[in-house]
Amino acid sequence: MHDLGLFMTWYHHGWLAEYALPAAFSAGLAWIGLARNAVNKGRLLGSGRSAGLTLVILALTGAVGIAAGMALPHLANLPPLTAGLATGATAMPRKKQDDTTQPYVRFMTLGIAWFRERLEYRMHLDACRWCDRFLDGFERSTQLRVFVYDLRNYLLDRHPTLTKAVNNLFDAADDAMVHALDVQTKTDEARRDGRSPWLREPTDDETYRCRSALGEARNRCGDLLLHAYVHGRRTEQPELEALRTKALSDDAFHSSPVPRPRRRLGFRRNRV
């Protein structure tokens, strides 16, 4: 009992009750809110910048908790008129909020709202950059088709609730890759000289059409990969890397089933 009384005395008069506990509870609740808000949007700690923004938000929220705890004993001294004005202000009509937080909201939250906006934007950039780095090395539409086909099966097995979205993204990617293969095949046929077994150099227009078609196919594949990023977990990274390695390997067409193209275009015709 003596030890308990000593602890209670330290609790009531020490820094624990005045600073540490309010800050810890405020930051803990803020972390839960950020984690819930980040669901299907990205990863809070996806990069150094996003992690830094997350820590700033938690620190500011902890500071607000300390300030609120220190100001609480003084609220009883406020005149009743102030309480009435504050209560009435909450019932006033408000304009519809757009995607950007209004300046006064940012000010009243001591910048927390602004940092939350920056964090969401940073999480989106992290996801896009991760997808771009992941697709580095895919230089042929055939490699993309192998990878995206395996990626679709992977997502359908692990996320059955996303079946419709995954299939729609896969269909868009498959159409883009078929178009890229069609453009490359027609370009190769135009470059072929009947009197020579060699292909002539492509013109600038042919190069542009082939690269733009392949770039569009990469973008549509990136949409499906982005879906896997925002709905997946960090523990799935090795499995995604394995799918990428298999698609880029020389025996990809023997080790992975490939969907039949919707047009009469075989993989053997591709010369990307």
RODO-2510 file (C-alpha; in nm, 4 decimals, decimal comma):
residues 272
     n   res          X          Y          Z
     1     m     0,0000     0,0000     0,0000
     2     h     0,2866     0,2328     0,0708
     3     d     0,4290     0,1665    -0,2738
     4     l     0,0885     0,2260    -0,4350
     5     g     0,0487     0,5563    -0,2546
     6     l     0,3947     0,6618    -0,3678
     7     f     0,3027     0,5773    -0,7258
     8     m    -0,0222     0,7737    -0,7087
     9     t     0,1634     1,0733    -0,5696
    10     w     0,4162     1,0528    -0,8510
    11     y     0,1335     1,0087    -1,1000
    12     h    -0,0553     1,3162    -0,9873
    13     h     0,2411     1,5467    -0,9557
    14     g     0,4943     1,4145    -1,2028
    15     w     0,5456     1,4594    -1,5748
    16     l     0,3706     1,1294    -1,6484
    17     a     0,0192     1,2564    -1,5846
    18     e     0,0745     1,6047    -1,7300
    19     y     0,2714     1,5270    -2,0442
    20     a     0,3551     1,1647    -2,1213
    21     l     0,0128     1,0012    -2,0891
    22     p    -0,1862     1,2690    -2,2808
    23     a     0,0717     1,2689    -2,5580
    24     a     0,0831     0,8891    -2,5751
    25     f    -0,2931     0,8481    -2,5875
    26     s    -0,3339     1,1240    -2,8448
    27     a    -0,0579     0,9847    -3,0685
    28     g    -0,1938     0,6304    -3,0291
    29     l    -0,5422     0,7312    -3,1395
    30     a    -0,3925     0,9329    -3,4238
    31     w    -0,1975     0,6263    -3,5396
    32     i    -0,5149     0,4177    -3,5408
    33     g    -0,6915     0,6857    -3,7432
    34     l    -0,4063     0,7111    -3,9936
    35     a    -0,3903     0,3349    -4,0302
    36     r    -0,7630     0,3113    -4,0978
    37     n    -0,7481     0,5996    -4,3425
    38     a    -0,4573     0,4401    -4,5293
    39     v    -0,6509     0,1210    -4,6044
    40     n    -0,6684     0,0723    -4,9845
    41     k    -0,4720     0,3957    -5,0337
    42     g    -0,1109     0,2990    -4,9717
    43     r     0,1387     0,2451    -4,6940
    44     l     0,2116     0,4890    -4,4145
    45     l     0,5756     0,3830    -4,4002
    46     g     0,6237     0,3193    -4,7711
    47     s     0,9198     0,5571    -4,7939
    48     g     1,1324     0,7805    -4,5776
    49     r     0,9237     1,0879    -4,6580
    50     s     0,5919     0,9226    -4,5803
    51     a     0,7361     0,7867    -4,2562
    52     g     0,8602     1,1358    -4,1667
    53     l     0,5191     1,2895    -4,2348
    54     t     0,3569     1,0205    -4,0217
    55     l     0,5887     1,0978    -3,7316
    56     v     0,5206     1,4709    -3,7656
    57     i     0,1454     1,4103    -3,7498
    58     l     0,1831     1,1898    -3,4424
    59     a     0,4079     1,4458    -3,2732
    60     l     0,1690     1,7320    -3,3436
    61     t    -0,1260     1,5276    -3,2222
    62     g     0,0622     1,4468    -2,9019
    63     a     0,1359     1,8159    -2,8536
    64     v    -0,2328     1,8972    -2,8986
    65     g    -0,3164     1,6343    -2,6366
    66     i    -0,0748     1,7925    -2,3898
    67     a    -0,2135     2,1391    -2,4588
    68     a    -0,5700     2,0193    -2,4179
    69     g    -0,4860     1,8524    -2,0879
    70     m    -0,3220     2,1652    -1,9566
    71     a    -0,6078     2,3901    -2,0707
    72     l    -0,8846     2,1672    -1,9339
    73     p    -0,8766     2,3079    -1,5770
    74     h    -0,9166     2,6599    -1,7140
    75     l    -1,2279     2,5876    -1,9213
    76     a    -1,4489     2,6384    -1,6162
    77     n    -1,3391     3,0011    -1,6059
    78     l    -1,4764     3,0766    -1,9520
    79     p    -1,7895     3,2950    -1,9546
    80     p    -2,1186     3,1234    -2,0455
    81     l    -2,1474     3,3496    -2,3501
    82     t    -1,8399     3,1853    -2,5038
    83     a    -1,9870     2,8390    -2,4586
    84     g    -2,3121     2,9533    -2,6170
    85     l    -2,1355     3,0997    -2,9198
    86     a    -1,9269     2,7863    -2,9681
    87     t    -2,2348     2,5634    -2,9478
    88     g    -2,4303     2,7776    -3,1898
    89     a    -2,1458     2,7848    -3,4385
    90     t    -2,1601     2,4082    -3,4697
    91     a    -2,5195     2,4300    -3,5991
    92     m    -2,4463     2,6891    -3,8675
    93     p    -2,4740     2,5673    -4,2305
    94     r    -2,1467     2,4813    -4,3968
    95     k    -2,0367     2,4804    -4,7530
    96     k    -1,9706     2,1465    -4,9131
    97     q    -1,6117     2,0475    -4,8500
    98     d    -1,4027     1,9809    -5,1560
    99     d    -1,0956     1,7644    -5,1765
   100     t    -0,8765     2,0415    -5,0343
   101     t    -0,9064     2,1267    -4,6678
   102     q    -1,0010     2,4889    -4,6139
   103     p    -0,7291     2,7189    -4,4749
   104     y    -0,9021     2,7871    -4,1447
   105     v    -0,9290     2,4122    -4,0792
   106     r    -0,5563     2,3777    -4,1326
   107     f    -0,4931     2,6631    -3,8934
   108     m    -0,7287     2,5360    -3,6226
   109     t    -0,5665     2,1903    -3,6341
   110     l    -0,2176     2,3435    -3,5992
   111     g    -0,1206     2,2169    -3,9433
   112     i    -0,2237     1,8553    -3,8839
   113     a    -0,4810     1,8642    -4,1658
   114     w    -0,2185     1,9991    -4,4068
   115     f     0,0277     1,7266    -4,3130
   116     r    -0,2432     1,4640    -4,3582
   117     e    -0,3029     1,5901    -4,7116
   118     r     0,0689     1,5743    -4,7841
   119     l     0,0848     1,2246    -4,6405
   120     e    -0,1937     1,0969    -4,8676
   121     y    -0,0250     1,2550    -5,1684
   122     r     0,3105     1,1060    -5,0679
   123     m     0,1569     0,7587    -5,0254
   124     h     0,0172     0,7842    -5,3774
   125     l     0,3565     0,8861    -5,5153
   126     d     0,5235     0,6009    -5,3262
   127     a     0,2824     0,3524    -5,4819
   128     c     0,3364     0,4877    -5,8353
   129     r     0,7144     0,4888    -5,7999
   130     w     0,7095     0,1363    -5,6603
   131     c     0,5116     0,0181    -5,9624
   132     d     0,7454     0,1962    -6,2051
   133     r     1,0522     0,0390    -6,0455
   134     f     0,8847    -0,3006    -6,0401
   135     l     0,8119    -0,2867    -6,4143
   136     d     1,1682    -0,1887    -6,5048
   137     g     1,3153    -0,4573    -6,7261
   138     f     0,9976    -0,5465    -6,9145
   139     e     1,0875    -0,4585    -7,2715
   140     r     0,8534    -0,6910    -7,4588
   141     s     0,4773    -0,7171    -7,4573
   142     t     0,5059    -1,0951    -7,4326
   143     q     0,6873    -1,0652    -7,0994
   144     l     0,4169    -0,8327    -6,9740
   145     r     0,1442    -1,0772    -7,0734
   146     v     0,3069    -1,3604    -6,8817
   147     f     0,3532    -1,1465    -6,5725
   148     v     0,0053    -0,9906    -6,5742
   149     y    -0,1618    -1,3265    -6,6285
   150     d     0,0191    -1,4738    -6,3268
   151     l    -0,0481    -1,1558    -6,1273
   152     r    -0,4195    -1,1807    -6,1946
   153     n    -0,4297    -1,5421    -6,0753
   154     y    -0,2291    -1,4438    -5,7694
   155     l    -0,4714    -1,1649    -5,6773
   156     l    -0,7807    -1,3763    -5,7388
   157     d    -0,6469    -1,6489    -5,5113
   158     r    -0,5622    -1,4133    -5,2227
   159     h    -0,8270    -1,1435    -5,2618
   160     p    -1,1515    -1,3095    -5,3753
   161     t    -1,3532    -0,9998    -5,2834
   162     l    -1,1701    -0,8020    -5,5534
   163     t    -1,2594    -1,0384    -5,8375
   164     k    -1,4570    -0,7876    -6,0445
   165     a    -1,2012    -0,5078    -6,0158
   166     v    -0,9085    -0,7403    -6,0857
   167     n    -1,0740    -0,8895    -6,3939
   168     n    -1,1615    -0,5450    -6,5302
   169     l    -0,8042    -0,4220    -6,4855
   170     f    -0,6699    -0,7403    -6,6422
   171     d    -0,8990    -0,7068    -6,9461
   172     a    -0,7836    -0,3481    -7,0003
   173     a    -0,4182    -0,4534    -6,9708
   174     d    -0,4681    -0,7510    -7,2023
   175     d    -0,6332    -0,5338    -7,4690
   176     a    -0,3447    -0,2870    -7,4508
   177     m    -0,0858    -0,5651    -7,4792
   178     v    -0,2658    -0,7224    -7,7762
   179     h    -0,2681    -0,3830    -7,9442
   180     a     0,1044    -0,3374    -7,8753
   181     l     0,1747    -0,6804    -8,0217
   182     d    -0,0368    -0,5996    -8,3260
   183     v     0,1466    -0,2706    -8,3837
   184     q     0,4860    -0,4394    -8,3509
   185     t     0,3884    -0,7203    -8,5889
   186     k     0,2645    -0,4806    -8,8564
   187     t     0,5789    -0,2723    -8,8161
   188     d     0,8013    -0,5767    -8,8619
   189     e     0,6079    -0,6753    -9,1744
   190     a     0,6515    -0,3255    -9,3160
   191     r     1,0265    -0,3336    -9,2415
   192     r     1,0771    -0,6673    -9,4128
   193     d     1,2303    -0,6489    -9,7595
   194     g     1,1372    -0,9422    -9,9803
   195     r     1,4768    -0,9477   -10,1446
   196     s     1,6743    -0,9487    -9,8181
   197     p     1,6463    -1,1564    -9,5005
   198     w     1,7297    -0,8493    -9,2914
   199     l     1,4921    -0,5900    -9,1578
   200     r     1,5440    -0,2263    -9,2459
   201     e     1,5791     0,0335    -8,9729
   202     p     1,2423     0,1581    -8,8449
   203     t     1,1337     0,5085    -8,9294
   204     d     1,0738     0,7670    -8,6610
   205     d     0,6988     0,7253    -8,6975
   206     e     0,7233     0,3469    -8,6645
   207     t     0,9417     0,3780    -8,3566
   208     y     0,6965     0,6216    -8,2012
   209     r     0,3957     0,3983    -8,2658
   210     c     0,5681     0,0903    -8,1230
   211     r     0,6969     0,2672    -7,8142
   212     s     0,3695     0,4459    -7,7447
   213     a     0,1736     0,1215    -7,7768
   214     l     0,4142    -0,0583    -7,5453
   215     g     0,4076     0,2350    -7,3033
   216     e     0,0284     0,2215    -7,2913
   217     a     0,0462    -0,1512    -7,2232
   218     r     0,2917    -0,0882    -6,9376
   219     n     0,0574     0,1729    -6,7927
   220     r    -0,2392    -0,0636    -6,7951
   221     c    -0,0259    -0,3361    -6,6393
   222     g     0,0815    -0,0802    -6,3823
   223     d    -0,2837    -0,0233    -6,2914
   224     l    -0,3211    -0,3900    -6,1970
   225     l     0,0118    -0,3845    -6,0145
   226     l    -0,0966    -0,0718    -5,8258
   227     h    -0,4103    -0,2580    -5,7208
   228     a    -0,1904    -0,5346    -5,5833
   229     y     0,0208    -0,2782    -5,3960
   230     v    -0,2587    -0,0900    -5,2205
   231     h    -0,4599    -0,4007    -5,1309
   232     g    -0,1653    -0,6247    -5,0468
   233     r     0,0798    -0,6507    -4,7615
   234     r     0,4526    -0,6107    -4,7313
   235     t     0,4865    -0,9844    -4,6732
   236     e     0,3648    -1,0436    -5,0291
   237     q     0,6652    -0,8650    -5,1796
   238     p     0,8791    -1,1826    -5,2212
   239     e     0,5946    -1,3599    -5,4009
   240     l     0,5470    -1,0687    -5,6407
   241     e     0,9213    -1,0620    -5,7037
   242     a     0,9065    -1,4328    -5,7860
   243     l     0,6341    -1,3694    -6,0446
   244     r     0,8444    -1,0936    -6,1985
   245     t     1,1552    -1,3104    -6,2141
   246     k     0,9662    -1,5939    -6,3785
   247     a     0,8155    -1,3637    -6,6410
   248     l     1,1564    -1,2183    -6,7302
   249     s     1,3308    -1,5560    -6,7460
   250     d     1,4093    -1,7258    -7,0778
   251     d     1,1825    -2,0217    -7,0042
   252     a     0,8838    -1,8083    -6,9032
   253     f     0,6678    -1,9513    -7,1793
   254     h     0,7371    -2,3068    -7,0638
   255     s     0,6960    -2,2517    -6,6891
   256     s     0,3871    -2,0319    -6,6921
   257     p     0,0568    -2,0774    -6,8734
   258     v    -0,0141    -1,7943    -7,1146
   259     p    -0,3678    -1,6888    -7,2105
   260     r    -0,4599    -1,7162    -7,5737
   261     p    -0,4643    -1,3808    -7,7500
   262     r    -0,8012    -1,2492    -7,8549
   263     r    -0,6800    -1,1916    -8,2074
   264     r    -0,4969    -1,4337    -8,4267
   265     l    -0,1587    -1,3189    -8,3121
   266     g     0,0858    -1,5721    -8,1743
   267     f     0,3744    -1,4957    -7,9429
   268     r     0,6104    -1,6271    -8,2079
   269     r     0,5291    -1,3247    -8,4223
   270     n     0,6494    -1,0765    -8,1667
   271     r     0,9838    -0,9149    -8,2380
   272     v     0,9854    -0,6347    -7,9811
***
